[in-house]
Structures are given as C-alpha cells and as structure tokens.
Amino acid sequence: MRDQTVEQVIYWRFNVLHRVVHLVVMFAFIGVGLTGFSMAFSSVGLAQTFVWLLGGIDSVRYFHRFCAVILYLCVVTEILWGLYYRFVLRGNLLGPNSICFRIRDLRFFREHMGYLLGQSEGPPRFERFTWWEKLDYWTLFLGMHSMALTGVFLWFPEFFSRFFPGYFVNIAQVLHFDEAILAVLYKFFIHTAVRHLRPEVYPGDWVIFTGKVTKETMMRAHPGEWALLNAHQQGSATRDQ
Ligand code: HEM
C-alpha cells in the first residue's frame, strides 16, 4: 500500500498485526531463553543472580511457562492470519507476495550464492520475501511446535507418563534443551547478523518496527515486488482510461 502523505514516498511492508506479533515474540523469546537457561545452568553465579532477581526458582519456572504460552499464542495468531489471508483476502499462499517457500526460491538461492561468490553482476531480483527471510520465519514457526511439544512433556510429566513410557520425559528434556541452544544461537547470531549487520542496512534494519520502506529500498531490496507493483498500477491506470 502506498502512502504519499510524507515528502518521501513510502510503502507499507508490515501491517500493525505483524509488527506487534514480532515485538511480542521478541520479548517472549528473550524471556524463555533467560529463564530456561537459568534453570538449566542453575549452579552458575550469573544464573543464580537472575533467579534471585526474579524472586526464586519457582518464579523462574512460572515466567518460563508464561512466556512460552505467549510465544505459542503468537504462533496461533500467525496460523489464523494465514487462514484469513487465504480465505478472506483471497491471497495466494504460493504467490510472489507470500512468505511460503516456492520452487523459485531455489533459483534465487543459487543465483544469490553465485553473486556472493562474484559470478554475477548483481543479486537476484528478490520478491517480497527473500529466501533467508523465509528461512528465518519458518525456523521459528516450525521450531516453536517442537519446543511446545517437548515443553508440555516437561510441564505435565505425570499426565504423559500415563500414555508413554517414562523415558519419553527424559528424551523430551534432552530435545528441549538441545533445540533451545540451537534456537538461541540461530536467533541471536544468524538472525541478528543477517537482518541488521548487512552493509545495506547497518547498523540496523527497523522495518519490522516501523512497517515502512522507502521507494529506494523497494527498488534495491525487492525489485521483483517493485516490478509487480508497477505492472499492477499500470494495469489499473490503463483500465481506468
Ligand atoms: C514454546 C513452548 C515451550 C514450553 C511449553 C516450554 C516449557 C518448559 C518446561 C515446562 C520446562 C521445565 C521447567 C522446569 O524444570 O520446571 C522447560 C525447560 C527449559 N526450556 Fe522451555 N518451553 C518452551 C519453549 C522454550 C524455548 C523457546 C526455549 C529457548 C529459547 C526454552 C528453553 C528451555 C530450557 C533451556 C529449559 C531447561 C532445560 C533443562 O533443564 O535441561 N523453552 N521448558
């Protein structure tokens, strides 16, 4: 959507729902990370200080579950949004504006690697979401399901032991802990570096907070989307004549 009320032409990339969900996910994720690792490394001084600040281990366990529920509600919100996008807005989940992967992303990936290795003049003509943005989204979205599954085993061990052998709870704990390490490493290093430390956006890419991009950014970072948007606008102008 185009907004010309300010001097510079800007485009709305993220609506208010996605911006709020991202903000909530960010804080809830930091919450589960801090509380989870304080429980896992409770003999370490730093963890003990954090536990003390939160009012003891019971509060930490409570906060972990609280943040986990908030995090999972964000996942549910995204599922509901996907349904709304598909069935009410009649959006195409496999179209160029969708966050879903499509075969074309494999070509974008190959061309992008070629560009980074100096084999081509410029990056591919990315559409609305690049392959790494989709990867970012889906690692968290899918990862949250497995974290929630192992998490509820740890939350209600007696209940699940009625249906599964007791060692399933031990397996859940190992998987929960290992995936937590992976998730935190991915989000804090890869996500942060790829999103904010690229030369084009350094020292930070604030689009998920402001929701807006400039025309220049659209043309540089999402030329495929820009071309589609123009083709669409020209199509409507021709029809209006
Ligand atoms: C999404 C739903 C999640 C649920 C339902 C959940 C639930 C739980 C529960 C019930 C525990 C056991 C706490 C206790 O001992 O009292 C736990 C431990 C833990 N959680 Fe989560 N959690 C979730 C997500 C996460 C995420 C996203 C992370 C990390 C980013 C994480 C990191 C941890 C860690 C590190 C532990 C300690 C594991 C250990 O002691 O070996 N959790 N979680």
py3Dmol code that shows the C-alpha trace and the ligand (Angstrom):
import py3Dmol

protein = """\
ATOM      1  CA  MET A   1       0.000   0.000   0.000  1.00  0.00           C
ATOM      2  CA  ARG A   2       1.340   3.439  -0.976  1.00  0.00           C
ATOM      3  CA  ASP A   3       1.349   6.464   1.342  1.00  0.00           C
ATOM      4  CA  GLN A   4       2.245   9.872  -0.118  1.00  0.00           C
ATOM      5  CA  THR A   5       1.329  11.983   2.903  1.00  0.00           C
ATOM      6  CA  VAL A   6       5.008  12.413   3.748  1.00  0.00           C
ATOM      7  CA  GLU A   7       7.539  14.009   1.426  1.00  0.00           C
ATOM      8  CA  GLN A   8       9.294  10.754   0.622  1.00  0.00           C
ATOM      9  CA  VAL A   9       7.202   8.023  -0.982  1.00  0.00           C
ATOM     10  CA  ILE A  10       6.914   5.128   1.433  1.00  0.00           C
ATOM     11  CA  TYR A  11       5.390   1.674   1.171  1.00  0.00           C
ATOM     12  CA  TRP A  12       3.806  -0.314   3.969  1.00  0.00           C
ATOM     13  CA  ARG A  13       5.650  -3.609   4.242  1.00  0.00           C
ATOM     14  CA  PHE A  14       4.226  -4.904   7.551  1.00  0.00           C
ATOM     15  CA  ASN A  15       0.805  -4.203   8.974  1.00  0.00           C
ATOM     16  CA  VAL A  16       0.249  -3.452  12.639  1.00  0.00           C
ATOM     17  CA  LEU A  17      -0.589  -7.080  13.486  1.00  0.00           C
ATOM     18  CA  HIS A  18       2.749  -8.381  12.192  1.00  0.00           C
ATOM     19  CA  ARG A  19       4.664  -5.610  13.910  1.00  0.00           C
ATOM     20  CA  VAL A  20       3.002  -6.279  17.253  1.00  0.00           C
ATOM     21  CA  VAL A  21       3.418 -10.066  16.904  1.00  0.00           C
ATOM     22  CA  HIS A  22       7.115  -9.598  16.128  1.00  0.00           C
ATOM     23  CA  LEU A  23       7.582  -7.369  19.181  1.00  0.00           C
ATOM     24  CA  VAL A  24       5.781  -9.814  21.467  1.00  0.00           C
ATOM     25  CA  VAL A  25       7.731 -12.779  20.027  1.00  0.00           C
ATOM     26  CA  MET A  26      10.969 -10.902  20.576  1.00  0.00           C
ATOM     27  CA  PHE A  27      10.306 -10.247  24.267  1.00  0.00           C
ATOM     28  CA  ALA A  28       8.734 -13.643  24.938  1.00  0.00           C
ATOM     29  CA  PHE A  29      11.678 -15.388  23.257  1.00  0.00           C
ATOM     30  CA  ILE A  30      14.185 -13.458  25.351  1.00  0.00           C
ATOM     31  CA  GLY A  31      12.015 -14.398  28.353  1.00  0.00           C
ATOM     32  CA  VAL A  32      12.014 -18.166  27.661  1.00  0.00           C
ATOM     33  CA  GLY A  33      15.718 -18.043  26.808  1.00  0.00           C
ATOM     34  CA  LEU A  34      16.781 -16.271  30.015  1.00  0.00           C
ATOM     35  CA  THR A  35      14.515 -18.285  32.305  1.00  0.00           C
ATOM     36  CA  GLY A  36      15.196 -21.618  30.528  1.00  0.00           C
ATOM     37  CA  PHE A  37      18.971 -21.328  30.670  1.00  0.00           C
ATOM     38  CA  SER A  38      18.874 -20.063  34.246  1.00  0.00           C
ATOM     39  CA  MET A  39      17.102 -23.306  35.151  1.00  0.00           C
ATOM     40  CA  ALA A  40      19.469 -25.429  33.069  1.00  0.00           C
ATOM     41  CA  PHE A  41      22.631 -23.781  34.479  1.00  0.00           C
ATOM     42  CA  SER A  42      21.380 -23.103  37.971  1.00  0.00           C
ATOM     43  CA  SER A  43      24.823 -23.680  39.517  1.00  0.00           C
ATOM     44  CA  VAL A  44      26.346 -20.755  37.594  1.00  0.00           C
ATOM     45  CA  GLY A  45      26.649 -17.449  39.511  1.00  0.00           C
ATOM     46  CA  LEU A  46      25.028 -15.335  36.792  1.00  0.00           C
ATOM     47  CA  ALA A  47      22.014 -17.670  36.626  1.00  0.00           C
ATOM     48  CA  GLN A  48      21.707 -17.591  40.417  1.00  0.00           C
ATOM     49  CA  THR A  49      21.676 -13.770  40.372  1.00  0.00           C
ATOM     50  CA  PHE A  50      18.973 -13.806  37.727  1.00  0.00           C
ATOM     51  CA  VAL A  51      16.918 -16.346  39.687  1.00  0.00           C
ATOM     52  CA  TRP A  52      17.287 -14.201  42.793  1.00  0.00           C
ATOM     53  CA  LEU A  53      16.185 -11.081  40.860  1.00  0.00           C
ATOM     54  CA  LEU A  54      13.049 -12.883  39.681  1.00  0.00           C
ATOM     55  CA  GLY A  55      12.204 -13.957  43.226  1.00  0.00           C
ATOM     56  CA  GLY A  56      13.365 -17.576  43.334  1.00  0.00           C
ATOM     57  CA  ILE A  57      13.284 -20.695  41.193  1.00  0.00           C
ATOM     58  CA  ASP A  58       9.502 -21.098  41.386  1.00  0.00           C
ATOM     59  CA  SER A  59       9.020 -17.660  39.837  1.00  0.00           C
ATOM     60  CA  VAL A  60      11.534 -18.507  37.125  1.00  0.00           C
ATOM     61  CA  ARG A  61       9.632 -21.690  36.288  1.00  0.00           C
ATOM     62  CA  TYR A  62       6.394 -19.702  36.284  1.00  0.00           C
ATOM     63  CA  PHE A  63       7.842 -17.000  33.975  1.00  0.00           C
ATOM     64  CA  HIS A  64       9.195 -19.651  31.621  1.00  0.00           C
ATOM     65  CA  ARG A  65       5.746 -21.190  31.215  1.00  0.00           C
ATOM     66  CA  PHE A  66       4.115 -17.762  30.966  1.00  0.00           C
ATOM     67  CA  CYS A  67       6.466 -16.575  28.184  1.00  0.00           C
ATOM     68  CA  ALA A  68       6.127 -19.979  26.450  1.00  0.00           C
ATOM     69  CA  VAL A  69       2.326 -19.648  26.355  1.00  0.00           C
ATOM     70  CA  ILE A  70       2.590 -16.087  24.968  1.00  0.00           C
ATOM     71  CA  LEU A  71       5.076 -17.297  22.353  1.00  0.00           C
ATOM     72  CA  TYR A  72       2.834 -20.120  21.280  1.00  0.00           C
ATOM     73  CA  LEU A  73      -0.192 -17.781  21.121  1.00  0.00           C
ATOM     74  CA  CYS A  74       1.797 -15.730  18.612  1.00  0.00           C
ATOM     75  CA  VAL A  75       2.242 -18.891  16.526  1.00  0.00           C
ATOM     76  CA  VAL A  76      -1.527 -19.462  16.697  1.00  0.00           C
ATOM     77  CA  THR A  77      -2.090 -15.823  15.658  1.00  0.00           C
ATOM     78  CA  GLU A  78       0.108 -16.401  12.614  1.00  0.00           C
ATOM     79  CA  ILE A  79      -1.887 -19.524  11.693  1.00  0.00           C
ATOM     80  CA  LEU A  80      -5.129 -17.557  11.992  1.00  0.00           C
ATOM     81  CA  TRP A  81      -3.647 -14.754   9.903  1.00  0.00           C
ATOM     82  CA  GLY A  82      -2.631 -17.311   7.226  1.00  0.00           C
ATOM     83  CA  LEU A  83      -6.222 -18.573   7.102  1.00  0.00           C
ATOM     84  CA  TYR A  84      -7.580 -15.007   6.930  1.00  0.00           C
ATOM     85  CA  TYR A  85      -5.101 -14.144   4.178  1.00  0.00           C
ATOM     86  CA  ARG A  86      -6.056 -17.213   2.168  1.00  0.00           C
ATOM     87  CA  PHE A  87      -9.821 -17.388   2.636  1.00  0.00           C
ATOM     88  CA  VAL A  88     -10.948 -13.818   3.366  1.00  0.00           C
ATOM     89  CA  LEU A  89      -8.395 -11.704   1.491  1.00  0.00           C
ATOM     90  CA  ARG A  90      -8.175 -14.419  -1.220  1.00  0.00           C
ATOM     91  CA  GLY A  91      -4.356 -14.219  -1.119  1.00  0.00           C
ATOM     92  CA  ASN A  92      -2.220 -16.760  -2.929  1.00  0.00           C
ATOM     93  CA  LEU A  93      -0.098 -18.695  -0.429  1.00  0.00           C
ATOM     94  CA  LEU A  94       2.195 -19.811  -3.236  1.00  0.00           C
ATOM     95  CA  GLY A  95       2.316 -16.418  -4.936  1.00  0.00           C
ATOM     96  CA  PRO A  96       5.193 -13.908  -5.097  1.00  0.00           C
ATOM     97  CA  ASN A  97       3.974 -11.969  -2.036  1.00  0.00           C
ATOM     98  CA  SER A  98       3.708 -14.994   0.227  1.00  0.00           C
ATOM     99  CA  ILE A  99       6.111 -15.982   2.996  1.00  0.00           C
ATOM    100  CA  CYS A 100       5.742 -19.631   1.891  1.00  0.00           C
ATOM    101  CA  PHE A 101       8.647 -21.243   0.059  1.00  0.00           C
ATOM    102  CA  ARG A 102       8.212 -21.937  -3.611  1.00  0.00           C
ATOM    103  CA  ILE A 103      10.393 -23.641  -6.239  1.00  0.00           C
ATOM    104  CA  ARG A 104      11.607 -20.253  -7.456  1.00  0.00           C
ATOM    105  CA  ASP A 105      13.375 -19.720  -4.110  1.00  0.00           C
ATOM    106  CA  LEU A 106      15.818 -22.475  -5.054  1.00  0.00           C
ATOM    107  CA  ARG A 107      16.779 -20.466  -8.137  1.00  0.00           C
ATOM    108  CA  PHE A 108      17.046 -17.267  -6.069  1.00  0.00           C
ATOM    109  CA  PHE A 109      19.290 -19.123  -3.623  1.00  0.00           C
ATOM    110  CA  ARG A 110      21.563 -20.454  -6.400  1.00  0.00           C
ATOM    111  CA  GLU A 111      21.764 -17.041  -8.084  1.00  0.00           C
ATOM    112  CA  HIS A 112      22.411 -15.318  -4.768  1.00  0.00           C
ATOM    113  CA  MET A 113      25.276 -17.682  -3.922  1.00  0.00           C
ATOM    114  CA  GLY A 114      26.675 -17.049  -7.399  1.00  0.00           C
ATOM    115  CA  TYR A 115      26.511 -13.316  -6.760  1.00  0.00           C
ATOM    116  CA  LEU A 116      28.184 -13.612  -3.351  1.00  0.00           C
ATOM    117  CA  LEU A 117      30.956 -15.667  -4.970  1.00  0.00           C
ATOM    118  CA  GLY A 118      31.454 -12.965  -7.585  1.00  0.00           C
ATOM    119  CA  GLN A 119      29.994 -14.904 -10.502  1.00  0.00           C
ATOM    120  CA  SER A 120      27.352 -12.313 -11.416  1.00  0.00           C
ATOM    121  CA  GLU A 121      26.987  -8.545 -11.517  1.00  0.00           C
ATOM    122  CA  GLY A 122      24.130  -8.131  -9.062  1.00  0.00           C
ATOM    123  CA  PRO A 123      21.879 -10.034  -6.645  1.00  0.00           C
ATOM    124  CA  PRO A 124      18.744 -11.785  -7.952  1.00  0.00           C
ATOM    125  CA  ARG A 125      15.544  -9.770  -8.357  1.00  0.00           C
ATOM    126  CA  PHE A 126      14.087 -10.756  -4.987  1.00  0.00           C
ATOM    127  CA  GLU A 127      10.348 -10.631  -4.497  1.00  0.00           C
ATOM    128  CA  ARG A 128       8.528  -9.597  -1.319  1.00  0.00           C
ATOM    129  CA  PHE A 129      10.403 -12.053   0.912  1.00  0.00           C
ATOM    130  CA  THR A 130      13.940 -13.268   0.250  1.00  0.00           C
ATOM    131  CA  TRP A 131      14.936 -16.899   0.810  1.00  0.00           C
ATOM    132  CA  TRP A 132      16.712 -16.049   4.095  1.00  0.00           C
ATOM    133  CA  GLU A 133      13.695 -14.111   5.386  1.00  0.00           C
ATOM    134  CA  LYS A 134      11.510 -17.127   4.682  1.00  0.00           C
ATOM    135  CA  LEU A 135      14.056 -19.399   6.381  1.00  0.00           C
ATOM    136  CA  ASP A 136      14.070 -17.098   9.415  1.00  0.00           C
ATOM    137  CA  TYR A 137      10.306 -17.180   9.642  1.00  0.00           C
ATOM    138  CA  TRP A 138       9.877 -20.930   9.171  1.00  0.00           C
ATOM    139  CA  THR A 139      12.679 -21.989  11.523  1.00  0.00           C
ATOM    140  CA  LEU A 140      10.937 -20.113  14.326  1.00  0.00           C
ATOM    141  CA  PHE A 141       7.411 -21.071  13.293  1.00  0.00           C
ATOM    142  CA  LEU A 142       8.152 -24.804  12.970  1.00  0.00           C
ATOM    143  CA  GLY A 143      10.680 -24.825  15.813  1.00  0.00           C
ATOM    144  CA  MET A 144       8.048 -23.474  18.197  1.00  0.00           C
ATOM    145  CA  HIS A 145       5.867 -26.533  17.584  1.00  0.00           C
ATOM    146  CA  SER A 146       8.606 -28.971  18.564  1.00  0.00           C
ATOM    147  CA  MET A 147       9.612 -26.796  21.531  1.00  0.00           C
ATOM    148  CA  ALA A 148       5.981 -26.686  22.654  1.00  0.00           C
ATOM    149  CA  LEU A 149       5.606 -30.458  22.229  1.00  0.00           C
ATOM    150  CA  THR A 150       8.688 -31.286  24.300  1.00  0.00           C
ATOM    151  CA  GLY A 151       7.805 -28.413  26.663  1.00  0.00           C
ATOM    152  CA  VAL A 152       4.379 -29.825  27.551  1.00  0.00           C
ATOM    153  CA  PHE A 153       6.005 -33.215  28.309  1.00  0.00           C
ATOM    154  CA  LEU A 154       8.177 -31.399  30.863  1.00  0.00           C
ATOM    155  CA  TRP A 155       5.211 -29.405  32.131  1.00  0.00           C
ATOM    156  CA  PHE A 156       2.893 -32.376  32.715  1.00  0.00           C
ATOM    157  CA  PRO A 157       5.199 -35.398  33.098  1.00  0.00           C
ATOM    158  CA  GLU A 158       2.739 -37.455  35.198  1.00  0.00           C
ATOM    159  CA  PHE A 159      -0.017 -36.995  32.643  1.00  0.00           C
ATOM    160  CA  PHE A 160       2.122 -38.023  29.662  1.00  0.00           C
ATOM    161  CA  SER A 161       3.637 -40.958  31.573  1.00  0.00           C
ATOM    162  CA  ARG A 162       0.172 -42.497  31.588  1.00  0.00           C
ATOM    163  CA  PHE A 163       0.342 -42.885  27.804  1.00  0.00           C
ATOM    164  CA  PHE A 164       4.083 -43.082  27.071  1.00  0.00           C
ATOM    165  CA  PRO A 165       6.999 -44.834  28.779  1.00  0.00           C
ATOM    166  CA  GLY A 166       8.615 -42.636  31.436  1.00  0.00           C
ATOM    167  CA  TYR A 167      11.849 -42.284  29.474  1.00  0.00           C
ATOM    168  CA  PHE A 168       9.912 -40.130  26.952  1.00  0.00           C
ATOM    169  CA  VAL A 169      10.092 -37.335  29.506  1.00  0.00           C
ATOM    170  CA  ASN A 170      13.893 -37.702  29.594  1.00  0.00           C
ATOM    171  CA  ILE A 171      14.011 -37.646  25.794  1.00  0.00           C
ATOM    172  CA  ALA A 172      11.781 -34.548  25.796  1.00  0.00           C
ATOM    173  CA  GLN A 173      14.169 -32.836  28.204  1.00  0.00           C
ATOM    174  CA  VAL A 174      17.219 -33.584  26.045  1.00  0.00           C
ATOM    175  CA  LEU A 175      15.441 -32.455  22.867  1.00  0.00           C
ATOM    176  CA  HIS A 176      14.026 -29.327  24.549  1.00  0.00           C
ATOM    177  CA  PHE A 177      17.437 -28.324  25.863  1.00  0.00           C
ATOM    178  CA  ASP A 178      19.308 -29.052  22.612  1.00  0.00           C
ATOM    179  CA  GLU A 179      16.770 -27.235  20.473  1.00  0.00           C
ATOM    180  CA  ALA A 180      16.814 -24.308  22.883  1.00  0.00           C
ATOM    181  CA  ILE A 181      20.584 -23.971  22.311  1.00  0.00           C
ATOM    182  CA  LEU A 182      20.104 -24.149  18.541  1.00  0.00           C
ATOM    183  CA  ALA A 183      17.221 -21.660  18.583  1.00  0.00           C
ATOM    184  CA  VAL A 184      19.078 -19.131  20.728  1.00  0.00           C
ATOM    185  CA  LEU A 185      22.275 -19.421  18.658  1.00  0.00           C
ATOM    186  CA  TYR A 186      20.302 -19.045  15.444  1.00  0.00           C
ATOM    187  CA  LYS A 187      18.223 -16.076  16.605  1.00  0.00           C
ATOM    188  CA  PHE A 188      20.929 -14.163  18.406  1.00  0.00           C
ATOM    189  CA  PHE A 189      23.724 -14.686  15.904  1.00  0.00           C
ATOM    190  CA  ILE A 190      22.419 -15.585  12.447  1.00  0.00           C
ATOM    191  CA  HIS A 191      19.127 -13.655  12.596  1.00  0.00           C
ATOM    192  CA  THR A 192      20.726 -10.571  14.109  1.00  0.00           C
ATOM    193  CA  ALA A 193      23.694 -10.612  11.743  1.00  0.00           C
ATOM    194  CA  VAL A 194      21.677 -11.277   8.594  1.00  0.00           C
ATOM    195  CA  ARG A 195      18.967  -8.758   9.453  1.00  0.00           C
ATOM    196  CA  HIS A 196      20.951  -5.920  10.956  1.00  0.00           C
ATOM    197  CA  LEU A 197      24.616  -6.189  10.061  1.00  0.00           C
ATOM    198  CA  ARG A 198      24.425  -6.308   6.266  1.00  0.00           C
ATOM    199  CA  PRO A 199      26.212  -3.277   4.768  1.00  0.00           C
ATOM    200  CA  GLU A 200      22.972  -2.024   3.134  1.00  0.00           C
ATOM    201  CA  VAL A 201      21.122  -1.777   6.459  1.00  0.00           C
ATOM    202  CA  TYR A 202      23.881  -1.471   9.096  1.00  0.00           C
ATOM    203  CA  PRO A 203      23.597  -0.535  11.991  1.00  0.00           C
ATOM    204  CA  GLY A 204      20.026  -1.862  11.983  1.00  0.00           C
ATOM    205  CA  ASP A 205      17.013  -2.707   9.861  1.00  0.00           C
ATOM    206  CA  TRP A 206      13.995  -1.180  11.586  1.00  0.00           C
ATOM    207  CA  VAL A 207      11.337  -2.111   9.027  1.00  0.00           C
ATOM    208  CA  ILE A 208       9.672  -4.715  11.277  1.00  0.00           C
ATOM    209  CA  PHE A 209       9.192  -1.993  13.920  1.00  0.00           C
ATOM    210  CA  THR A 210       8.143   0.884  11.662  1.00  0.00           C
ATOM    211  CA  GLY A 211       6.441  -1.234   8.996  1.00  0.00           C
ATOM    212  CA  LYS A 212       7.593   1.201   6.293  1.00  0.00           C
ATOM    213  CA  VAL A 213      10.098   1.022   3.467  1.00  0.00           C
ATOM    214  CA  THR A 214      11.167   3.763   1.104  1.00  0.00           C
ATOM    215  CA  LYS A 215      10.833   3.572  -2.650  1.00  0.00           C
ATOM    216  CA  GLU A 216      14.632   3.250  -2.893  1.00  0.00           C
ATOM    217  CA  THR A 217      14.617   0.242  -0.560  1.00  0.00           C
ATOM    218  CA  MET A 218      11.803  -1.354  -2.533  1.00  0.00           C
ATOM    219  CA  MET A 219      13.720  -0.919  -5.767  1.00  0.00           C
ATOM    220  CA  ARG A 220      17.014  -2.142  -4.327  1.00  0.00           C
ATOM    221  CA  ALA A 221      15.964  -4.937  -1.971  1.00  0.00           C
ATOM    222  CA  HIS A 222      12.719  -6.187  -3.558  1.00  0.00           C
ATOM    223  CA  PRO A 223      12.973  -5.416  -7.272  1.00  0.00           C
ATOM    224  CA  GLY A 224      10.688  -8.340  -8.151  1.00  0.00           C
ATOM    225  CA  GLU A 225       7.938  -6.992  -5.890  1.00  0.00           C
ATOM    226  CA  TRP A 226       8.534  -3.461  -7.149  1.00  0.00           C
ATOM    227  CA  ALA A 227       8.132  -4.591 -10.776  1.00  0.00           C
ATOM    228  CA  LEU A 228       4.919  -6.459  -9.942  1.00  0.00           C
ATOM    229  CA  LEU A 229       3.526  -3.455  -8.089  1.00  0.00           C
ATOM    230  CA  ASN A 230       4.248  -1.162 -11.038  1.00  0.00           C
ATOM    231  CA  ALA A 231       2.801  -3.611 -13.533  1.00  0.00           C
ATOM    232  CA  HIS A 232      -0.322  -3.797 -11.358  1.00  0.00           C
ATOM    233  CA  GLN A 233      -0.579   0.012 -11.069  1.00  0.00           C
ATOM    234  CA  GLN A 234      -0.083   0.468 -14.803  1.00  0.00           C
ATOM    235  CA  GLY A 235      -2.718  -2.205 -15.423  1.00  0.00           C
ATOM    236  CA  SER A 236      -5.240  -0.354 -13.252  1.00  0.00           C
ATOM    237  CA  ALA A 237      -4.345   3.009 -14.869  1.00  0.00           C
ATOM    238  CA  THR A 238      -4.934   1.534 -18.348  1.00  0.00           C
ATOM    239  CA  ARG A 239      -8.235   0.037 -17.218  1.00  0.00           C
ATOM    240  CA  ASP A 240      -9.302   3.400 -15.721  1.00  0.00           C
ATOM    241  CA  GLN A 241      -8.701   5.238 -19.010  1.00  0.00           C
TER     242      GLN A 241
END
"""
ligand_1 = """\
43
HEM
C 7.144 -22.969 23.286
C 6.781 -23.594 24.310
C 7.639 -24.001 25.499
C 7.165 -24.669 26.583
C 5.726 -25.143 26.780
C 8.255 -24.842 27.495
C 8.158 -25.489 28.726
C 9.233 -25.829 29.507
C 9.136 -26.543 30.755
C 7.835 -26.997 31.400
C 10.395 -26.700 31.228
C 10.800 -27.408 32.523
C 10.973 -26.357 33.560
C 11.168 -26.959 34.933
O 12.123 -27.723 35.126
O 10.370 -26.618 35.792
C 11.301 -26.098 30.297
C 12.669 -26.065 30.426
C 13.519 -25.381 29.580
N 13.148 -24.608 28.493
Fe 11.270 -24.436 27.752
N 9.381 -24.270 26.988
C 9.053 -23.738 25.758
C 9.892 -23.041 24.911
C 11.231 -22.826 25.152
C 12.105 -22.050 24.297
C 11.673 -21.331 23.006
C 13.355 -22.084 24.850
C 14.629 -21.427 24.418
C 14.768 -20.477 23.584
C 13.279 -22.912 26.039
C 14.335 -23.216 26.852
C 14.280 -24.074 27.936
C 15.432 -24.530 28.673
C 16.889 -24.171 28.371
C 14.957 -25.344 29.697
C 15.777 -26.081 30.747
C 16.000 -27.482 30.223
C 16.832 -28.314 31.176
O 16.834 -28.041 32.366
O 17.508 -29.221 30.667
N 11.974 -23.330 26.203
N 10.562 -25.549 29.266
"""
view = py3Dmol.view(width=600, height=400)
view.addModel(protein, "pdb")
view.setStyle({"model": 0}, {"cartoon": {"style": "trace"}})
view.addModel(ligand_1, "xyz")
view.setStyle({"model": 1}, {"stick": {}})
view.zoomTo()
view.show()
